[in-house]
Amino acid sequence: MVRSGKFFKLKDDDSGDHDQNEENSTQKDGEKEKTERDKGQGSSKRKAVVPGPAEHPLQYNYTFWYSRRTPGRPTSSQSYEQNIKQIGTFASVEQFWRFYSHMVRPGDLTGHSDFHLFKEGIKPMWEDDANKNGGKWIIRLRKGLASRCWENLILAMLGEQFMVGEEICGAVVSVRFQEDIISIWNKTASDQATTARIRDTLRRVLNLPPNTIMEYKTHTDSIKYGIVSSFSQTQPRVVRSTPTFSRTLMSKVPQCPPSVSPPQSNLFTWIGKGKRYGFQRSPLCSSPSLIP
């Protein structure tokens, strides 16, 4: 007899053994399904990312994210969460460069695209538990400046240059049609001393002129006024760089080809005992170091 593509021998004895066989078969099928389900759940859990042998660990693990949307189309927080794509997580200086050296620079992105770099376990969303009571410093840039500013910002963040403990959540660069936006997110919007220190450090690492206007916006306000989740360009005050700022940075946009992986030597300068780093680009790239 053929059943479901398998051959089964008909039994001559009573149905008792047959029922028992069916029961055993059902039990085995159930165990098999459970095993496969457990295996699937295990595979869905990402393997912990740790520094490799002889690599230099960062103080926190970080994750790169990418998102893109059609401009003018309303986006709910649920659809936004489905739209953000995780690129990868790294735990050391060397692992960071392996990702970054192969990523497209923000200046080469088109449309409404965003790169996010957040501590592992924190999603780049206002509604995330680590972000919901926080806010972000925002700077709007003329076209052509995003690549350089983004690089300086994330190197300072990975190198713990902001010196505010666990307050930093992550950073975002948002590419738009007429301008680009960079922002850095922190956990506690009500801590004025911390937000002031982040502002001052941001001015320093981006080499901003003293008269550059910066805006701080709480995520609570963003949600309250119904701005599309984490995609918005932040409506109230506009922040623009001065002409001097623009001319200075235009000549310093890094020229490192995205497809070239920098050599594993001279990637960074180690400072302190694993808590503070000064980074410098590989000789393949012309951008100056961020060593304090």
N, C-alpha and C positions, 0 to 999 in steps of 0.2 A: 504494500500500500504506500502510495506517495502522498506526503503531507508537508506543505511548505518547503518543498525541495529536498526533503529528507525521507529515508526509507525507515518504516517502522514495522517490526515483526508482530503479526497478530497473535495474541495469546489465546491458548485453548482453555486455561483455567478460569475460575470465577473472577468477577470484577473487583474483588477485594484487593488483590495485588495490583491490578490496573489502577485503581483509585489511589493506592499508596504510591505507585510510580508517578502518577500525575501530581500528587501532593509533593513528592520529593523534587520533581521537575520544577513545579511552581516555586518551591522554596529556593532551589538553586538559581532559578531565573531572578527571583527577588534579590538574592545575595549578589548575583552578578550585576544587576542594575545598581544596587547600593555601592558596590565596589567602583563601578564606572562613574557614578555620581560623585563619590568621595574623591576619586582620582581627578575628575573635572574641577571640583572645588579646590583641590590642592594645586592644580596647574594654574587656576585663576589667581591664586595668591602669588604676588610677585616675590621673587627671591630677593632677600635683603642685599642691598648694595653696600659693599665694604671696599676700602682701599686695597689695592693689590700689593704684593710684596715690594718693598722698597719705595712705594708711592707715598706722597705727602698728604695726609688726611686734612680735609677741611673741618672746621668746627661743627658745621651742620651739613647734612646731605641736602642737595638741591635737585629740582626737577624742571626741565625745560618743557614748555607748552606752546602750542600754536593754535590760533583761531582765525577764522575768516568768515565774513558775512556779506550778504547783499545789502548795500546801503539803502536806507529809507524803509526797510522792512522791519516792522516791530518784532522784537525777540523777547520771549519770556525767559525766566531764569532756567526753566527746565530745558527748553530748546537750546539755550546758550550752553548749558552744561554738556549737552550731547554734541555740541559743535566743537568744543575745545578738544584738541588732540594732544596726547602726551607724547613728547619726543623721546625722553629718557631721563634717567636719574644718575647722578654721579656723586662720589664721596671723596674724591681726591683732586688735587690740582691737575694731575695728568689726565684723569678721566674727563675733567672739564674741557681741556684742550682738544681731546678726541672728538667731543661733540661740536664744540664751537668752531673748530677749524673747517668743518664740513658743512656748516649751516650757512644759508644765504644771509647776507648782511641786510639789515632793515632798509637801507637805501635802495636795495634791489627788489624789494617786495612791491606788489601792486595792489590797488584797491584798498578795501577796509581789512587790513591784516594786522595781527598782533603777535608779538613774541612775549611770553611770560616766563620769568624765572623765579620760582618760589621754593621755599623750604619744603623738603619732602613731607608729605602728609597735609599740606595746605593747598587747597584748590584756588585758582585765581578768580574767586567769586566773592562779591560783597557778603553773601549769605553764609560763607564758611565760618565755623565757630571761631577760628583764629582771627578772622577779619571783621566780624560783624560789629565790634565795638571800636574799630579803628578808623583810619582814614588814609589819605595819600597826599603827598606833595606832587604838584603838577607843573610841568614846564612845556609850553608849546614852542615848536621849532620851525624855522623855515626849512624848506626842502633842501636836502643835501647834508644836513647836520646829524641826522638820526644815528647813522652807523657809528660815528665817533663818540657821540654822547652816550649811546647805549653801551658801548664797550667800556668806557670809563666808569659808568655807573655800576655795571655788574662786577667788574674787577674790584671796585671799592667795597661792594657788598660782600663778595666772597672773601675778601681780605679783612673783613671785620673793621673797616675804617670808620664806621659810624659810631662805634663804641657805645651802643645803647643796649647791650645785653641781648635778650631774646625779643626785643621789640620789633625788629625788622621782619616782615613777612615775605616780601618779594618785590620785584620790579617788573614794569611793563613798558614796552615800546609799541605805540599804536601808529600805524602808517595810514594816513588819510590822503585825499586827493590834493588838497591845497597846503597842507601842513602836516607835521608829525608831532607826536606827543610822547613824552617820557614821564613816568611817575614811579615813585617808590612808596610802598605800602607799609604801615606799621600797625601794631595791635591796639594801642590805647590812644584814642583821639583826645581824650581829656587831659593827658599828661603833657602840659605845655612845655615843661623843661625838656622832655624827650623830643617832642616835635621841633622845638627850636634847635636842638643839637643836630637833628637830622637835616634841617634846612641849612644850617651853617656848613655842615660837612658836604652837602650836595653842592653848595656854591663853590666849595674848594675843589672837589674832585672834578667838577665840570668847568672850572676856571671861569665862573660867571662874573661879569662886571657887577659892581656894587648896586647899580640902579636896575638890575634885572628883576622884574616882578615875578613872584612865585605865588602860587595859590595852594592853600591846604583845604581839602574837602573831605568831610566825614562820610563814611559809607552809609550811615544812618540817614543823612540828608539825601544821598543819591537814591536810596530806596524810598524815602518819604515823598520825594517829588516825582516819583514814577519814571525816572530815567531808566532806559533799557539796561538790564543787568550787565554791568561790567564792560559793556561795549561803548558807553556814551563818551562823548568828547567833552563832557562837563560844561554845563551851560553858563553859569554866572560869569565871573571875571575872566577876561581873556589874558593869557600870559604870552608875551612875545619877546623874543630876544632883540637886543639892540643891534644896529648895523655893525658896530665894532665886534660884537660877539660873533656875528655871522661871518664876517670876513676872516676873522682869526681862525675859526674852526673849519671853514670851507677848505682850507689848504692842508688840513690835517686828517681828513677822512682816510682811514687805513686802506691800503691797496692790496692787502693779502688776498690772493685768489681763494675763494671758498673751497675749491677742490683740492687744495694743497694742504697736507697735514704737516704742521711744524715739527721739526726734529725734537727729540726728547731731551735735548740739552738746552740750557739757557732759557727755560720756559718761565722761570720765576726766581725770585730771590727769597729765601726763607728767613723769616723774622720771628723771634720769640720761640715759645714752646708749644707750637701747634695751635695757638689761639689768634695769632695775628700774622698776616702775610703781606709782603709787598710783591706785586706781580710786574713782570715786564714781558712784552711780546717777543716772539722768536725773531732772529735776524731776518727772517723772510718778510717781516712786516716793518713798516717805517714808523709806526706810532710810538711816541716816547713812553718811557716807563712810568709806573705809578708808585714807585718806591718813595716812601715818605722821608 
